[in-house]
């Protein structure tokens, strides 16, 4: 039986095909998004979380506080444009288990990426996640054992842990397209080869609300954006 395609369906299919071709082919008109991102602590406290002198007491002196000036692992990415994952030769990233930590702590990847998890320590570690999109458990293994891998086929935040060591954790941030960047130690970022157009640009950090701005990327050259992330991004109850 021959399937009938109505005119409206043909138009929609044609637009989707054109969009896919536009984003999958090397961009002939593409610009760069640059900028900075910084964190701001709650009102009434300084950057290290001090509201008064009570932290000097024995009761609180060992309580860990957030130093907002020293936060790192900011990720900035273009949202709202979902590209299909590559059918062959997927990107590969490495998150190592070294000195009892996952390195790096935050890894942004595009949908379809494969992550290798080598253990570089002389003790056993375990890698597992209870995330809704990509739950997995790689079991126990140690140095010189074959590195295990996981493919991330759905976007979202994946929190990863070690079942033996409570302070071992990391985040895989699975993003819908390759237009993302990680801020350096001075909060600067750059995202190149973004096709000209208007997009939603998001700045993300694991401890702060995400901020979104609209950005128009030129056909050549760059556009600059400054982000400030703070707790004021959450609704007041």
C-alpha positions in Angstrom: 0.0 0.0 0.0 1.4 3.4 -1.0 1.6 6.0 1.7 0.1 9.3 0.8 2.0 12.5 1.7 -0.2 15.6 1.9 1.1 19.0 0.7 1.3 20.3 4.3 3.3 17.3 5.3 5.6 17.7 2.4 6.3 21.3 3.4 7.0 20.3 7.0 9.3 17.5 6.0 11.1 19.8 3.6 11.7 22.4 6.3 13.0 19.8 8.7 15.4 18.4 6.1 16.6 21.9 5.3 17.2 22.7 8.9 19.1 19.4 9.4 21.3 20.2 6.4 22.0 23.7 7.6 23.2 22.5 11.0 25.1 19.4 9.9 27.1 20.9 7.1 30.2 23.0 7.9 28.9 26.6 8.5 29.7 29.1 5.7 28.3 32.0 7.7 29.1 31.5 11.4 30.1 33.7 14.3 31.6 33.3 17.7 30.0 33.8 21.1 32.4 35.1 23.8 31.9 36.5 27.2 32.3 36.1 30.9 30.4 34.4 33.8 30.7 35.1 37.5 28.9 34.0 40.7 27.3 36.2 43.3 26.5 35.0 46.8 23.3 35.6 48.8 22.7 39.1 50.1 24.1 39.8 53.6 27.2 37.5 53.1 30.5 38.1 51.6 31.9 36.0 48.8 33.1 33.3 51.3 29.7 33.0 53.0 30.5 35.0 56.1 27.5 36.9 57.6 29.1 37.5 61.0 31.9 36.3 63.2 30.1 33.2 64.6 32.1 31.0 62.2 35.2 31.5 64.4 33.5 29.5 67.2 34.5 25.8 67.7 30.9 24.8 66.9 31.1 26.1 63.2 34.8 26.3 62.4 34.8 23.1 60.4 31.6 23.8 58.6 32.3 24.0 54.8 31.2 27.2 53.1 30.9 28.2 49.5 33.4 30.8 48.3 31.5 32.3 45.3 34.6 34.0 44.0 36.3 30.7 43.6 33.5 28.7 41.9 34.5 27.0 38.7 33.1 24.5 36.2 30.7 27.0 34.5 29.2 25.7 31.3 27.7 28.0 28.6 25.6 26.5 25.8 23.1 27.1 23.0 19.8 25.6 23.9 16.7 24.9 21.8 18.5 23.4 18.8 18.5 19.6 19.0 20.8 17.9 16.4 20.7 14.1 15.8 23.5 12.1 17.4 26.1 10.7 14.9 25.3 7.2 13.7 29.0 6.3 13.4 32.2 7.5 15.0 30.7 9.1 18.1 32.8 11.6 20.1 34.8 10.1 22.9 35.6 11.8 26.2 37.6 10.5 29.2 36.8 10.9 32.9 39.5 9.4 35.0 39.4 8.1 38.6 42.6 9.5 40.1 43.7 10.1 43.7 40.2 9.3 44.9 38.4 11.8 42.6 36.8 12.0 39.2 38.8 14.2 36.8 37.3 16.4 35.5 34.5 17.1 37.9 32.2 18.5 35.2 32.2 17.2 31.6 29.9 18.8 29.0 29.3 16.5 26.0 27.0 16.5 23.0 24.3 13.8 22.7 25.7 10.6 21.4 29.1 10.9 23.1 30.9 7.9 24.6 32.7 8.4 27.9 35.6 6.1 29.0 36.1 5.7 32.8 39.7 4.5 33.5 40.8 3.9 37.0 44.3 5.2 37.6 44.4 4.3 41.3 45.8 1.2 42.9 42.5 0.6 44.8 39.1 -0.4 43.6 36.6 2.2 42.5 33.1 1.9 41.2 31.2 4.1 38.7 27.4 4.3 38.8 24.5 6.7 38.2 20.8 6.6 39.2 19.9 9.2 36.6 16.5 8.8 34.9 17.9 9.2 31.4 21.1 7.1 31.7 21.2 4.8 34.7 24.3 2.5 34.8 26.7 0.6 37.1 30.2 -0.3 35.9 31.0 -2.5 38.9 34.3 -2.7 40.8 37.6 -2.4 39.0 41.1 -0.9 39.6 44.3 0.2 37.8 45.3 -1.8 34.8 41.8 -3.2 34.4 40.2 -2.5 31.0 38.5 1.0 31.1 34.8 0.8 30.9 32.6 3.1 28.9 29.1 4.5 28.7 27.3 6.1 25.8 25.1 9.1 26.6 22.2 9.1 24.1 19.8 11.5 25.9 20.4 15.1 27.0 20.3 16.1 30.7 22.4 16.2 33.8 23.9 12.9 34.9 25.2 12.7 38.4 27.8 10.0 38.8 29.2 8.4 42.1 31.5 5.7 43.5 29.7 3.2 45.7 32.8 2.8 47.9 33.9 6.4 48.4 31.2 8.9 49.5 33.0 12.0 48.4 33.7 10.8 44.8 31.2 12.4 42.4 31.1 14.1 39.1 28.6 15.4 36.5 28.2 14.7 32.9 26.2 17.4 31.2 24.7 16.0 28.0 23.8 18.9 25.6 21.7 18.9 22.5 24.4 20.3 20.1 28.1 21.0 19.9 27.8 24.8 20.6 29.0 25.0 24.2 32.0 26.1 26.1 33.5 25.9 29.6 34.6 29.1 31.4 38.3 29.3 32.3 39.7 30.3 35.7 39.0 33.9 35.0 35.4 33.2 33.9 36.0 33.8 30.2 34.4 31.5 27.6 34.2 31.3 23.8 32.0 29.2 21.5 33.0 29.2 17.9 31.5 28.2 14.5 27.9 29.0 15.6 25.7 29.4 12.5 24.3 33.0 12.2 20.9 33.4 13.9 19.1 34.1 17.1 19.4 31.6 20.0 18.8 31.0 23.7 22.1 31.0 25.4 22.3 29.4 28.9 24.9 29.7 31.6 25.0 26.6 34.0 26.6 25.8 37.3 25.8 22.8 39.6 25.2 25.0 42.6 23.3 28.0 41.1 20.2 28.6 39.1 20.7 28.6 35.3 20.5 32.0 33.5 19.2 32.3 29.9 19.6 35.2 27.5 18.7 35.7 23.9 21.7 36.2 21.6 22.0 37.0 17.9 25.1 35.5 16.3 26.5 37.5 13.3 27.5 35.9 10.0 31.1 36.8 10.8 32.8 38.2 13.9 31.6 37.8 17.5 29.0 38.8 20.0 29.8 39.2 23.7 27.7 38.3 26.7 28.3 38.8 30.4 26.5 36.4 32.9 26.1 36.8 36.6 24.7 33.7 38.4 23.2 34.0 41.9 20.6 32.6 44.3 18.2 35.4 43.4 17.3 33.2 40.4 15.2 31.0 42.6 11.6 31.9 43.5 11.0 33.2 47.0 8.6 31.2 49.2 
